[in-house]
Amino acid sequence: MFRKRKLAFLAALLLLAPAVTLAKEATVTSAAFTNVPELSDGFRLLYEQKFPEARTTFAGWQSHHADEPFGAVAVAASCLFEEFYRQGVLSSDFFLDDKRFLHGIEGKPDSARMDRFRAALERARSLAKEQLKANPKNSEALFVLTMAAGMESDAEAILEKRHIESLKRMKEANEYARELLAEKPDAADAYVALGAANYIIGSLNRALRFTLRFGGIRGDKKLGMQQLTRAAGEGRYLRPFAKILLALAARREKEDALAQRLLLELNREFPASPLFAAEYAKATGRPVPAGTLGSAQHSPPK
């Protein structure tokens, strides 16, 4: 009798094994770290500066995955990238102008677009924190919170010129990124937040950097470029974003060959992008193609 019960118990374990394996895979696999066709399409549209189309794609995916925070943070990214593009932020004209690079845009951002950005961030954070309640080491939730804090830091520093609040969000993004990388070392997209923070803070004058160290914020331009290099080489959805940031940083550092190589790669990968075409032309001293945003004469909307 005992032997029969033991055999029945073992048989039950064997039957449950596939379900246990699938459950384990489900906790590891997430939209942020796999190639989801709809999300890949959305990010491609974003890097081609087709922002409304990208946003529609992200929102469509999110409508079928309402509990996953990555769709909401992607919608937020589409809003922020669109405002950056309209303001000429992701351009050498901006990066090579110390006043704008370190202090932000002239004028104000579009209020309606920023409202959509904030609403999407709030939803992404809410969903991510719910995931962390169930599993404090949930990699996707940590990544979403890294992206959310990093993008909010960028928005506050560059668009809204709220620099103290920006530094708080930058520190928050770095903490989430480090926590994520401790759990998932191959989450290369997380290096965008770390690399951008290190490069920007490292570009400040020595007195400011010294002051910020007391708040636990350090900067190192060389390390920042190394971290962006890793994201540009190994990242998934944020790889092209890391690449344009690295290229523009290289232009600031007069590493012309690196900038030209990265911009050529972006131009070839996204031939429909007016931004990458314009920046590659400027990096190589060629005329900026007609109809592209980012020529020296362009004046971003106020």
URGIZI-V387508 format. One record per backbone hydrogen bond with DSSP energy under -1.0 kcal/mol. NH is the residue of the N-H (numbers start at 1). CO is the residue of the C=O. Records with the same first field share a line. If there is no record, write none. Layout:
BEGIN
NH->CO  CO
END
This chain:
BEGIN
5->1
6->2
7->3
8->4
9->5
10->6
11->7
12->8
13->9
14->10
15->11
16->12
17->13
20->16
21->17
22->18
23->19
24->20
25->21
26->22
27->23
28->24
29->25
33->30
36->34
40->36
41->37
42->38
43->39
44->40
45->41
46->42
47->43
49->46
50->45
54->50
55->51
56->52
57->53
58->54
59->55
60->56
61->57
62->58
63->59
64->61
68->65
73->69
74->70
75->71
76->72
77->73
78->74
79->75
80->76
81->77
82->78
83->79
84->80
85->81
86->82
87->83
88->85
89->84
91->89
95->91
96->92
97->94
101->97
102->98
103->99
104->100
105->158
108->302
114->110
115->111
116->112
117->113
118->114
119->115
120->116
121->117
122->118
123->119
124->120
125->121
126->122
127->123
128->124
129->125
130->126
131->127
132->128
133->129
134->130
135->131
138->135
142->138
143->139
144->140
145->141
146->142
147->143
148->144
149->145
150->146
151->147
152->148
153->149
154->150
155->151
156->152
157->153
158->154
159->155
160->155
162->156
166->162
167->163
168->164
169->165
170->166
171->167
172->168
173->169
174->170
175->171
176->172
177->173
178->174
179->175
180->176
181->177
182->178
183->179
184->180
187->184
188->186
190->187
191->188
192->189
194->190
195->191
196->192
197->193
198->194
199->195
200->196
201->197
202->198
204->201
209->205
210->206
211->207
212->208
213->209
214->211
215->212
216->213
217->212
224->220
225->221
226->222
227->223
228->224
229->225
230->226
231->227
232->228
233->229
234->230
235->231
242->238
243->239
244->240
245->241
246->242
247->243
248->244
249->245
250->246
251->247
252->248
253->249
254->251
255->250
256->254
259->255
260->256
261->257
262->258
263->259
264->260
265->261
266->262
267->263
268->264
269->265
270->266
273->270
277->273
278->274
279->275
280->276
281->277
282->278
283->279
284->280
286->281
292->289
298->295
END
